[in-house]
Amino acid sequence: MTSSVSPTSSVPELRFAVFGENGCGKTTLLTSYYGAQKIGAWETEHGYSLLAEDAARGKQLLDGFHGLEQGRFPNSTRIFTETAFQFILPGLIDPVLRVLWFDYPGEWWVQEPDHADEAARRTEAIGRLLTCQVGFLVFDGGRFQQESTPYAARVIGQFRDNVRRHRQLLERTGKTFEGYPRNWVFVLSKADLLPDQYSAADFEASLSAEAQDELDDLRREFEGSEGIGTRFLLLSSVKATADRRVVDPRSSLGLNLVAPLAFEAALRQIKGVPPAFVQALELAAKALEHLPEVLALVALLLPGPPKVKAMIWVQRLIAPLLRRRHSADLQGVSEQLRKHAQKLAKKGESLAAICLLLSTELLSEPSRRLVFLQEAKAPPGDADPPLREVTQAWSGLPETVKEQILDLARARV
């Protein structure tokens, strides 16, 4: 395909792959996610939008969304597809991020290639996975509701076997497995079929209790398994019945959380992110419990504002965030974050702007049911020594700022 919008070579890239069995909702996710941004007030409500680089691909996705409005689900993907998007902030002409979305065919899980050309295409596709920073493993919520954890355990086992096949194929073709994505978000699709009180934490708990052997086997396939089984999302691309009848294509759950989770999981590997930025984010996540405040804290303190301004922002923005976490009315806080993100973007601090902007998506009350991040748990017991170690690692911050962070964190644990 020829892109109708030329990507900027200096723009950082977020590359992620979507895996899952045939029919689990991967293609509908992409179609609904893009279509939702072209109707209504998505950009106003969320502070960003995606633009397909290739005009023909964008039209194809929109046609698929209009098909949903007419009650038709898009056809399942039978080939490996790569769709490029530009991440656009209002008021800025140039994109601040480039997003590459890889859709891995579900049929490839269960069928071997039947001719040499298809085998070559699969080999090329698997090679492309080496460029991904994060993957989404999608579980069919309808089947999970019917068969519970044994179904999810089978999906994990099938995924493990496919990872092994990918490793073998890469080694036979002279490539290493090192670039294969290490961070994975476990997505339970069709969440509208589940009880209203069911949460991403419940999904994680069921896998930890009844699919631990499969999870351990999967982790052993990777060197460093910190990113396996740590991020969970409940998602519903459209409201539909169990027998696949579309009820409302504009009613969804968790679509706005796809970008924040992908960005958070890939942050360490996105080109142009300062190592100190990533280190501070990871350390702070252990101390401050809730990711949105951590993202805001790091975005405000590290990318470059003067230290005096940093202290002011700790007092004026971070403290209200922490105090109001349990409030149902977070609209004002989110608006503050979006406005500051726009200021950062206009100054050229695009990665900090995206980090801050996407954190607002995780502040909402629904997100706390739909997302579970293991890394975001508060440390057990007496938290003061590890908290002090965390803040001491921020060598660039004044001691007064570190003490303020400690005071805020102590109030939370």
C-alpha positions in Angstrom: 0.0 0.0 0.0 1.1 3.6 -0.7 0.7 5.9 2.3 -1.3 9.0 1.6 0.2 10.7 4.7 4.0 10.7 4.9 5.2 9.6 8.3 7.9 11.7 10.0 11.1 9.7 10.3 12.0 11.3 13.6 8.6 10.5 15.3 8.9 7.6 17.8 7.1 4.4 17.1 4.8 2.2 19.2 4.6 -1.3 17.6 2.3 -4.0 19.0 0.8 -7.2 17.9 -2.6 -8.7 18.6 -2.8 -12.5 19.0 -5.8 -14.8 19.6 -7.8 -17.6 18.3 -10.1 -17.2 15.2 -13.3 -15.4 16.2 -12.1 -14.0 19.5 -12.6 -10.4 18.4 -9.2 -9.2 17.1 -10.4 -7.7 13.8 -13.5 -6.3 15.4 -11.3 -4.6 18.0 -9.3 -2.8 15.3 -12.4 -1.9 13.3 -14.3 -0.6 16.2 -11.3 1.3 17.7 -10.7 3.2 14.6 -14.3 3.8 13.7 -15.1 5.1 17.2 -12.5 7.8 16.7 -14.1 9.0 13.5 -17.6 9.5 15.0 -18.9 11.6 17.8 -16.4 13.6 20.0 -13.6 11.1 20.6 -10.8 13.7 20.1 -12.5 16.1 22.4 -13.2 13.5 25.1 -9.8 11.8 25.0 -7.4 14.4 23.8 -6.0 12.5 20.8 -7.0 10.6 17.7 -5.5 8.1 15.3 -5.2 8.8 11.5 -4.5 5.9 9.2 -1.4 6.7 7.1 -2.9 4.8 4.1 -6.1 6.4 3.0 -7.4 3.1 1.4 -6.8 1.2 4.7 -8.6 3.9 6.6 -11.6 3.7 4.3 -11.6 -0.1 4.7 -11.7 0.2 8.5 -14.5 2.8 8.3 -16.5 0.6 5.9 -16.1 -2.2 8.4 -17.4 0.0 11.2 -20.4 1.1 9.1 -21.0 -2.7 8.6 -21.2 -3.1 12.3 -23.8 -0.3 12.4 -25.8 -2.4 10.0 -25.4 -5.5 12.1 -22.4 -7.2 10.3 -19.2 -8.2 12.0 -16.1 -7.8 9.9 -14.6 -10.9 8.3 -11.9 -12.6 10.3 -8.3 -11.7 9.3 -6.8 -14.6 7.2 -3.5 -12.9 6.4 -1.0 -11.0 8.6 -1.9 -7.3 8.4 0.2 -4.3 9.4 -1.7 -1.0 9.8 0.2 2.3 10.4 -1.5 5.2 12.3 -0.4 8.6 13.3 -1.1 9.7 16.8 -2.5 13.2 16.5 -2.9 15.8 19.3 -5.4 18.7 18.7 -3.7 21.9 17.6 -0.6 20.2 16.3 -0.1 19.6 12.6 2.6 16.9 12.9 2.0 13.6 14.6 3.7 13.0 18.0 3.8 9.2 17.7 3.5 6.6 15.1 1.5 3.4 15.9 2.0 0.1 14.0 -0.8 -2.4 14.7 0.0 -6.0 13.7 -2.9 -8.4 13.4 -1.9 -12.1 13.6 -4.4 -14.5 11.9 -6.1 -16.8 14.3 -6.1 -19.6 11.7 -2.3 -19.7 11.9 -2.7 -21.1 15.4 -4.2 -24.3 14.2 -3.3 -24.7 10.5 0.0 -25.4 8.9 0.8 -23.6 5.6 -0.3 -25.6 2.6 2.2 -24.3 0.1 5.6 -22.7 0.0 4.4 -19.2 -0.7 2.2 -19.1 2.4 5.1 -20.6 4.5 7.3 -17.7 3.2 4.7 -15.2 4.2 4.4 -16.6 7.7 8.2 -16.6 8.1 8.3 -12.9 7.0 5.4 -12.1 9.4 7.1 -13.8 12.4 10.2 -11.8 11.6 8.2 -8.6 11.8 7.2 -9.6 15.3 10.8 -9.0 16.3 10.1 -5.3 15.9 7.2 -5.3 18.3 7.5 -3.9 21.8 4.3 -5.3 23.3 1.6 -7.9 22.4 -2.1 -8.3 23.3 -3.2 -11.8 23.8 -7.0 -11.9 23.3 -9.3 -14.4 25.1 -12.8 -14.9 23.9 -15.1 -13.6 26.7 -18.1 -15.6 25.4 -16.2 -18.9 25.6 -14.7 -17.8 28.9 -18.2 -17.3 30.3 -19.2 -20.7 29.1 -16.1 -22.8 29.9 -14.4 -20.6 32.6 -10.7 -20.9 33.4 -10.1 -24.3 31.6 -10.7 -22.4 28.3 -8.2 -19.7 29.2 -5.6 -22.3 30.2 -6.0 -23.9 26.8 -5.4 -20.5 25.1 -2.3 -19.9 27.1 -1.0 -23.4 26.3 -1.7 -22.9 22.6 0.0 -19.5 22.7 3.0 -21.1 24.4 3.2 -23.8 21.6 3.1 -21.1 18.9 5.8 -19.1 20.6 7.9 -22.3 20.6 7.2 -22.8 16.8 8.2 -19.1 16.2 11.4 -19.6 18.1 12.3 -22.7 16.0 11.5 -21.0 12.7 13.5 -17.9 13.6 16.5 -20.0 14.5 16.3 -22.1 11.3 16.3 -18.9 9.3 19.3 -17.5 11.1 17.4 -15.0 13.3 17.5 -14.8 17.1 14.5 -14.8 19.4 15.8 -11.8 21.4 13.6 -9.2 19.7 10.3 -11.1 20.3 7.9 -9.0 22.5 8.4 -9.7 26.2 5.5 -7.6 27.5 1.9 -8.9 27.0 -1.5 -7.6 27.9 -4.0 -10.3 28.6 -7.3 -9.1 27.1 -10.7 -10.7 27.9 -12.9 -9.6 24.9 -16.7 -9.4 24.7 -16.8 -8.2 28.3 -20.4 -7.0 27.9 -21.4 -10.7 28.2 -19.9 -10.9 31.7 -21.6 -9.8 34.9 -21.4 -6.1 35.6 -19.4 -6.6 38.7 -16.7 -8.8 37.1 -13.4 -7.1 37.0 -9.9 -7.5 35.4 -8.7 -8.3 38.9 -11.1 -11.2 39.0 -9.7 -12.4 35.6 -6.2 -12.3 36.9 -7.1 -14.1 40.1 -8.8 -16.9 38.2 -5.8 -17.4 36.0 -3.4 -17.3 39.0 -5.5 -19.8 40.9 -6.3 -22.3 38.1 -3.9 -21.7 35.2 -0.7 -21.2 37.1 1.1 -24.2 35.5 0.3 -22.9 32.0 1.4 -19.4 32.9 4.7 -20.7 34.4 5.3 -22.7 31.2 4.7 -19.6 29.1 7.0 -17.5 31.2 9.8 -20.1 30.7 9.7 -19.5 27.0 11.0 -15.9 27.6 14.2 -14.7 29.1 12.9 -12.4 31.8 9.2 -13.0 32.3 8.3 -9.8 34.2 5.9 -8.8 31.4 4.0 -12.1 31.2 0.7 -12.2 33.2 1.0 -8.8 34.8 -1.4 -6.6 32.7 -5.1 -7.5 32.3 -7.9 -5.7 30.4 -11.6 -6.3 30.0 -12.7 -5.2 26.6 -15.9 -5.0 24.6 -15.5 -3.6 21.1 -19.3 -3.5 20.5 -22.4 -4.4 22.5 -23.6 -7.7 21.1 -25.4 -10.9 22.0 -23.8 -14.3 22.7 -24.9 -15.5 19.3 -23.0 -12.6 17.6 -25.9 -10.2 16.9 -24.8 -6.6 17.1 -26.9 -4.6 19.6 -25.1 -1.3 19.6 -21.8 -0.7 17.7 -21.3 2.6 19.5 -21.4 1.0 22.9 -18.1 -0.3 24.1 -16.0 -1.0 27.1 -12.3 -0.4 27.4 -11.5 0.8 23.9 -10.0 4.0 25.4 -7.6 1.9 27.5 -5.9 0.1 24.5 -3.5 2.9 23.8 -2.6 3.6 27.5 -1.8 0.0 28.2 0.2 -0.5 25.0 2.2 2.7 25.6 2.9 1.8 29.3 4.0 -1.7 28.5 6.3 -0.5 25.6 7.7 2.6 27.3 11.2 1.1 28.0 11.7 0.2 24.3 10.2 3.3 22.6 13.1 5.0 20.9 13.8 8.5 22.3 12.6 7.8 25.9 15.4 8.8 28.3 16.5 5.8 30.4 16.1 7.9 33.6 12.5 8.4 32.6 11.8 4.7 32.4 13.8 3.9 35.6 11.9 6.4 37.6 8.5 5.2 36.3 9.3 1.6 37.2 10.6 2.6 40.7 7.7 4.9 41.3 5.1 2.3 40.3 6.3 0.2 43.2 5.9 3.0 45.7 2.8 5.0 44.6 0.4 2.1 43.9 -1.7 3.7 41.1 -0.3 4.1 37.6 -2.1 7.3 36.6 -0.4 9.3 39.4 2.9 7.8 38.6 2.7 8.7 34.9 1.7 12.2 35.8 4.5 12.5 38.3 7.2 11.3 36.0 5.9 13.3 33.0 5.9 16.5 35.1 9.2 16.0 37.0 11.6 14.4 34.6 11.4 15.6 31.0 12.7 19.1 31.7 10.7 21.6 33.6 12.8 23.7 36.0 13.1 22.3 39.5 11.2 25.1 41.1 8.3 24.5 38.7 8.5 20.8 39.4 8.0 21.4 43.1 5.0 23.6 42.4 3.5 20.9 40.2 4.0 18.3 42.9 1.9 20.5 45.3 -0.7 21.7 42.8 -1.3 18.7 40.6 0.0 15.5 42.0 -1.4 16.0 45.5 -4.9 16.7 44.3 -4.7 13.6 42.1 -3.8 11.4 45.1 -6.4 13.0 47.3 -9.2 12.7 44.7 -8.4 9.2 43.5 -11.6 7.8 45.1 -13.8 10.7 44.1 -16.3 10.0 41.3 -15.8 13.4 39.9 -12.4 13.4 38.2 -13.3 15.4 35.2 -11.5 18.5 36.4 -8.3 16.6 37.2 -8.3 15.0 33.8 -8.9 18.3 32.1 -5.9 19.8 33.9 -3.7 16.9 32.7 -4.8 17.3 29.1 -4.1 21.0 29.1 -0.6 20.4 30.5 0.0 17.6 28.0 -0.8 20.1 25.2 1.7 22.6 26.6 4.4 19.9 26.8 3.7 18.8 23.2 4.0 22.4 21.9 7.3 22.6 23.6 8.5 19.6 21.7 8.3 17.2 24.8 6.0 14.8 22.9 6.7 11.6 24.8 6.1 13.3 28.1 2.9 14.8 26.7 1.6 11.4 25.5 2.5 9.8 28.9 0.6 12.5 30.7 -2.3 12.4 28.3 -2.8 8.7 28.3 -2.7 8.6 32.1 -6.0 10.5 32.2 -7.6 7.4 30.6 -6.7 5.4 33.6 -8.1 7.9 36.1 -11.8 7.1 35.4 -13.9 5.0 37.7 -14.7 2.4 35.0 -11.0 1.9 34.3 -10.4 0.5 37.8 -12.7 -2.4 37.0 -11.5 -2.9 33.5 -7.7 -2.8 34.1 -5.5 -4.7 36.5 -1.7 -4.1 36.7 0.2 -6.3 39.0 3.2 -3.9 39.1 0.9 -1.2 40.6 0.3 -3.1 43.9 1.4 -1.2 47.0 4.4 -2.8 48.8 3.5 -4.9 51.9 4.4 -4.0 55.4 6.5 -1.1 56.5 6.9 0.8 53.2 9.2 3.6 54.4 12.6 2.0 53.7 11.8 0.9 50.1 10.1 4.2 49.4 13.2 6.1 50.6 15.3 3.9 48.3 13.0 4.7 45.4 13.2 8.5 45.9 17.0 8.4 46.5 17.3 6.8 43.0 16.0 10.1 41.6 19.3 11.8 41.9 18.2 14.8 39.8 15.4 15.9 42.3 15.9 18.2 45.2 15.6 16.7 48.7 12.5 18.7 49.4 10.7 17.2 46.4 11.8 13.7 47.5 10.4 14.3 50.9 7.1 15.5 49.5 6.8 12.4 47.4 7.6 10.3 50.5 4.9 12.0 52.4 2.3 11.5 49.6 3.3 7.8 49.2 3.2 7.1 53.0 -0.4 8.4 53.1 -1.3 5.7 50.5 0.2 2.5 51.9 
